[in-house]
Amino acid sequence: MVVLSQPALDQFSLIQTCQYSTSFFNNIPSIDLSSPNAKALTVKACQGFGFFKVTNHGVPLEFMANLESEAIEFFNLPQCDKDKALGYGNRRIGPNGDVGWVEYLFLSASPELIHQKSPESFRNVPNDYLSSVKRVASEVLELIAQGLGIEPRNAFSHLLKDQKSDSLFRINHYPPCLEPLQQLITGENVIGFGEHTDPQLISVLRSNNISGLELCLMSGSRGSSSSGDSSKGGDGTWVSVPPDKDSLFISVGDCLQVMTNGRFKSVRHRVSANNLNSRISMIYFGGPPLNTKIAPLPQLMEEGEESLYQEFTWEDYKKSAYNSKLGDNRLGFFEKSSGQCFGPTISLSGD
């Protein structure tokens, strides 16, 4: 449980809030990875939503349950013990003033580094889960390449399989909203994690059966006229994603948006804190090696088609994202129409 001091409560009173809704958006694409139509459906979901659910993913439920159990055990430790853990954070999200109703562990997805640097209880359990989830992420990227008619099949997935892949792993704990905070923000939900897009290639999310994840559906998203949370977010509508603890949820990242020259869109999402129950989520962020040049794949470009983005390395983009606010349009700094090539001022010590 996160314990808030009065200054922390004062800080939370400034957080963006959203109207609470019990309605779920039930048109999230669901893809059976064992289906012969999986590659076509995956491409369709990436184009229409940038987000979808996968079933028959092959990740043992035991791996999910064991990791969740270890996470709960860790987050139930005394605050002084959690504060000593490498990668632990509480409320503050990044270095630029973003805060949320969340505590978390943010780790490298490298098995060697997890074993060496993560809290003692996490030194073995995450690797079984991560190896399985990395396989799912690679499989999805290969389905995308096949569905787009790109050769070779591993045009995207080899970036995750590279030994220098800069992939990360995050475990978030969203405690129930506390009574003093609810008195400050009557009738509204606190934002657990503010709206953003994921900067990497692809994200794989698994959570317990507690709601909270919301997507911003842009105009033109398939099924966006269906009932759901009608509060507006950005240029679209915020909708609540029905939880499913046995499935995995896939998000298109900014880098994949660039590599498809905007054919896929990274989806803006956020998390609202639950009033009654704790939410645990586990996210694998599939990132390329730092020196990878991010640009539209030539195999995908039609005759006469121009890139919408300036070429950059993943290291460039990662540093740019680190020096921006959570909700900023990070790719906007790299769009050719913006007139900027390398984003905001980069601090080389930012990482």
HELIX and SHEET records of a PDB file:
HELIX    1   1 GLN A    6  PHE A   12  1                                   7    
HELIX    2   2 ALA A   38  GLY A   48  1                                  11    
HELIX    3   3 LEU A   61  PHE A   75  1                                  15    
HELIX    4   4 GLN A   79  ASP A   83  1                                   5    
HELIX    5   5 PRO A  111  LYS A  117  1                                   7    
HELIX    6   6 GLU A  120  PHE A  122  5                                   3    
HELIX    7   7 VAL A  125  LEU A  148  1                                  24    
HELIX    8   8 HIS A  158  LYS A  161  1                                   4    
HELIX    9   9 GLU A  179  LEU A  184  1                                   6    
HELIX   10  10 ASP A  254  MET A  259  1                                   6    
HELIX   11  11 PRO A  298  LEU A  300  5                                   3    
HELIX   12  12 TRP A  314  TYR A  322  1                                   9    
HELIX   13  13 ARG A  330  PHE A  334  5                                   5    
HELIX   14  14 LYS A  336  SER A  338  5                                   3    
SHEET    1   A 6 THR A  17  GLN A  19  0                                        
SHEET    2   A 6 GLU A 188  HIS A 196 -1                                        
SHEET    3   A 6 HIS A 269  SER A 272 -1                                        
SHEET    4   A 6 LEU A 213  LEU A 217 -1                                        
SHEET    5   A 6 GLY A 236  SER A 240 -1                                        
SHEET    6   A 6 LYS A 232  GLY A 233 -1                                        
SHEET    1   B 8 SER A  30  ASP A  32  0                                        
SHEET    2   B 8 PHE A  51  THR A  55  1                                        
SHEET    3   B 8 LEU A 248  VAL A 252 -1                                        
SHEET    4   B 8 ILE A 202  SER A 207 -1                                        
SHEET    5   B 8 ARG A 279  GLY A 286 -1                                        
SHEET    6   B 8 LEU A 168  TYR A 174 -1                                        
SHEET    7   B 8 VAL A  99  SER A 108 -1                                        
SHEET    8   B 8 TYR A  88  ARG A  92 -1                                        
SHEET    1   C 2 LYS A 293  ILE A 294  0                                        
SHEET    2   C 2 PHE A 312  THR A 313 -1                                        
END                                                                             
